[in-house]
Amino acid sequence: MLYTGFDFYNCDMHFSDKQKVLRQEVREFVDIEVLPKINPYWETAEFPWEIARNMVDLPIIGGILFDHGAAGLDFVEMGLVMYELGKGDGSISTFYGVHSGLAMGSIGLLGDEDQKARWLPDMVKLEKIGAFGLTEPDVGSNAAQVKTWARNDGNGVILNGAKRWIGNASIADVLIIWARDEDSGDFGGYVIEDPQQTEGVTITDIWGKVGKRAVLNADITLDNVFVPAENRLAYVNRFRDMAQVLGVGRYGVAWEAAGVAAGAFELALKYTKAREQFGKPIAGFQLIQQKLVEMCTEVTLMQTLCLQLSHLISQGLLTEGTVSMAKYNNARKARYVTQLARECLGGNGIVIDNHIARLMLDAEIIYTYEGTNEVNLLLVGRELTGLNAFV
Ligand SMILES: Cc1cc2nc3c(=O)[nH]c(=O)nc-3n(C[C@H](O)[C@H](O)[C@H](O)COP(=O)(O)OP(=O)(O)OC[C@H]3O[C@@H](n4cnc5c(N)ncnc54)[C@H](O)[C@@H]3O)c2cc1C
């Protein structure tokens, strides 16, 4: 049976028929393609191509971009897609968020017409996969200070440095590396095509992750890698130029976190109504109801926060602080809700067959990426006070 989606405050009343139809398509994809197939991939930490490839049939690739066959979603639709994918599985939502949001988004928002025409059409068809390389082994939260350097070399640049945690990197055909210019200090995005075959690029998958195990993250070293001048994204010179991509990404992650929490809550509600102990359904015990109400309340708060955030972003009113507050709140609460949900299943909550343990561990990653909890808190604090507490 397809899931219908828990909506205690009737947020549905704010969505158009078109938005609901898209959401239903993604729900069916999750129900038919993701949930029955994902657990073995998660357990063996393999990337589920058989699931990911089929995403091309949904009208979602390219997210909010309009040109070159991209989906042209409105911001509510983009949020609903991240919510539904997150509800199903965090590895799939991350694959989509990195490829469609961070990588295609960087090209679509920061590339010129030639660059968009070169890369986006194949990326929309998932014939080329994108990755976004910002974080480094020694530079995480302080991302504006990357230590990967670009040295001018005639008709291009030579890149030297290292990246860490880069999602999709080992399957990427279009790898965006963020680096600073050795002479000017300018910040730039450099597209490495076919990185596995590019001299000087070494990509090594990171093993032993305890969350989002079915999406691949890699360490990358760049040793005198030549990138032609036409592969430097045209409209980025400062970190701030790129930050608009991160802002939209953070918006998507706030919805993703709400989806992960809602998925865990729905499973816990269903389970506790069916599971009997002491002669009655455990949902009838006050202590279980306390957990259910706590989860329902947090999920509802996340949903309503996302809804208002979607109005802010749609009207161009999103600020660094407003989007960071949603990411801060939802990632933290997703961690809490998934843990409560896991508790409600007792021992059965420990095995991934019931999906909850997977969602709980995926929430740990959401808590850390797209700005850690502390970084997002400090961004809100800076907007509130005008004072920078980062350093
Ligand atoms: C599974 C996964 C996928 C990822 N995918 C990508 C990707 O595709 N591309 C990419 O570029 N990156 C990616 N990342 C990287 C992610 O964005 C970073 O892990 C994150 O920004 C934190 O950096 P760090 O891990 O180096 O932690 P650090 O920056 O070293 O932080 C460690 C701790 O110190 C805290 N801290 C740091 N500075 C301060 C401060 N000023 N005040 C208070 N506390 C502070 C942090 O909040 C954190 O708790 C991914 C990470 C993971 C785990």
The ligand as an SDF file (V2000), in Angstrom:
LIG
                    3D

 53 58  0  0  0  0  0  0  0  0999 V2000
   28.3140   11.7780    4.9660 C   0  0  0  0  0  0  0  0  0  0  0  0
   28.8200   13.1480    4.6700 C   0  0  0  0  0  0  0  0  0  0  0  0
   28.6140   13.6970    3.4090 C   0  0  0  0  0  0  0  0  0  0  0  0
   29.2070   14.9170    3.0600 C   0  0  0  0  0  0  0  0  0  0  0  0
   29.1170   15.3750    1.7640 N   0  0  0  0  0  0  0  0  0  0  0  0
   29.8590   16.4510    1.3770 C   0  0  0  0  0  0  0  0  0  0  0  0
   29.9330   16.8330   -0.0130 C   0  0  0  0  0  0  0  0  0  0  0  0
   29.3210   16.2180   -0.8930 O   0  0  0  0  0  0  0  0  0  0  0  0
   30.7320   17.9010   -0.3290 N   0  0  0  0  0  0  0  0  0  0  0  0
   31.4300   18.6040    0.5990 C   0  0  0  0  0  0  0  0  0  0  0  0
   32.1230   19.5510    0.2260 O   0  0  0  0  0  0  0  0  0  0  0  0
   31.3670   18.2730    1.9260 N   0  0  0  0  0  0  0  0  0  0  0  0
   30.6050   17.2120    2.3270 C   0  0  0  0  0  0  0  0  0  0  0  0
   30.5420   16.8410    3.6620 N   0  0  0  0  0  0  0  0  0  0  0  0
   31.3420   17.5800    4.6350 C   0  0  0  0  0  0  0  0  0  0  0  0
   30.5380   18.3220    5.6900 C   0  0  0  0  0  0  0  0  0  0  0  0
   29.9670   19.4560    5.1420 O   0  0  0  0  0  0  0  0  0  0  0  0
   31.5130   18.6060    6.8580 C   0  0  0  0  0  0  0  0  0  0  0  0
   31.7100   17.3630    7.5170 O   0  0  0  0  0  0  0  0  0  0  0  0
   31.0160   19.6610    7.8040 C   0  0  0  0  0  0  0  0  0  0  0  0
   31.0240   20.9120    7.1810 O   0  0  0  0  0  0  0  0  0  0  0  0
   31.8450   19.7230    9.0830 C   0  0  0  0  0  0  0  0  0  0  0  0
   33.1960   19.7730    8.8010 O   0  0  0  0  0  0  0  0  0  0  0  0
   34.1870   18.7830    9.5800 P   0  0  0  0  0  0  0  0  0  0  0  0
   33.6400   17.4140    9.4760 O   0  0  0  0  0  0  0  0  0  0  0  0
   35.5640   19.0430    9.0740 O   0  0  0  0  0  0  0  0  0  0  0  0
   34.0860   19.1970   11.1070 O   0  0  0  0  0  0  0  0  0  0  0  0
   34.8600   20.3920   11.8560 P   0  0  0  0  0  0  0  0  0  0  0  0
   34.6920   21.6620   11.1020 O   0  0  0  0  0  0  0  0  0  0  0  0
   36.2390   19.9610   12.1970 O   0  0  0  0  0  0  0  0  0  0  0  0
   34.0160   20.4970   13.1930 O   0  0  0  0  0  0  0  0  0  0  0  0
   34.1590   19.5820   14.2920 C   0  0  0  0  0  0  0  0  0  0  0  0
   33.2580   20.0780   15.4220 C   0  0  0  0  0  0  0  0  0  0  0  0
   33.6680   21.4030   15.8290 O   0  0  0  0  0  0  0  0  0  0  0  0
   32.5630   22.2890   15.7420 C   0  0  0  0  0  0  0  0  0  0  0  0
   33.0220   23.6300   15.3770 N   0  0  0  0  0  0  0  0  0  0  0  0
   33.7800   24.0030   14.3060 C   0  0  0  0  0  0  0  0  0  0  0  0
   33.9730   25.3330   14.3060 N   0  0  0  0  0  0  0  0  0  0  0  0
   33.3150   25.8160   15.3840 C   0  0  0  0  0  0  0  0  0  0  0  0
   33.1120   27.1250   15.9430 C   0  0  0  0  0  0  0  0  0  0  0  0
   33.6090   28.2200   15.3440 N   0  0  0  0  0  0  0  0  0  0  0  0
   32.3910   27.2270   17.0700 N   0  0  0  0  0  0  0  0  0  0  0  0
   31.8480   26.1420   17.6660 C   0  0  0  0  0  0  0  0  0  0  0  0
   31.9860   24.8850   17.1960 N   0  0  0  0  0  0  0  0  0  0  0  0
   32.7090   24.7230   16.0730 C   0  0  0  0  0  0  0  0  0  0  0  0
   31.6560   21.6890   14.6750 C   0  0  0  0  0  0  0  0  0  0  0  0
   30.3370   22.1720   14.7770 O   0  0  0  0  0  0  0  0  0  0  0  0
   31.7940   20.2090   14.9850 C   0  0  0  0  0  0  0  0  0  0  0  0
   30.9450   19.8560   16.0310 O   0  0  0  0  0  0  0  0  0  0  0  0
   29.9200   15.6490    4.0320 C   0  0  0  0  0  0  0  0  0  0  0  0
   30.0580   15.1270    5.3250 C   0  0  0  0  0  0  0  0  0  0  0  0
   29.5360   13.8970    5.6560 C   0  0  0  0  0  0  0  0  0  0  0  0
   29.7530   13.3500    7.0250 C   0  0  0  0  0  0  0  0  0  0  0  0
  1  2  1  0
  2  3  1  0
  2 52  2  0
  3  4  2  0
  4  5  1  0
  4 50  1  0
  5  6  2  0
  6  7  1  0
  6 13  1  0
  7  8  2  0
  7  9  1  0
  9 10  1  0
 10 11  2  0
 10 12  1  0
 12 13  2  0
 13 14  1  0
 14 15  1  0
 14 50  1  0
 15 16  1  0
 16 17  1  0
 16 18  1  0
 18 19  1  0
 18 20  1  0
 20 21  1  0
 20 22  1  0
 22 23  1  0
 23 24  1  0
 24 25  2  0
 24 26  1  0
 24 27  1  0
 27 28  1  0
 28 29  2  0
 28 30  1  0
 28 31  1  0
 31 32  1  0
 32 33  1  0
 33 34  1  0
 33 48  1  0
 34 35  1  0
 35 36  1  0
 35 46  1  0
 36 37  1  0
 36 45  1  0
 37 38  2  0
 38 39  1  0
 39 40  1  0
 39 45  2  0
 40 41  1  0
 40 42  2  0
 42 43  1  0
 43 44  2  0
 44 45  1  0
 46 47  1  0
 46 48  1  0
 48 49  1  0
 50 51  2  0
 51 52  1  0
 52 53  1  0
M  END
$$$$
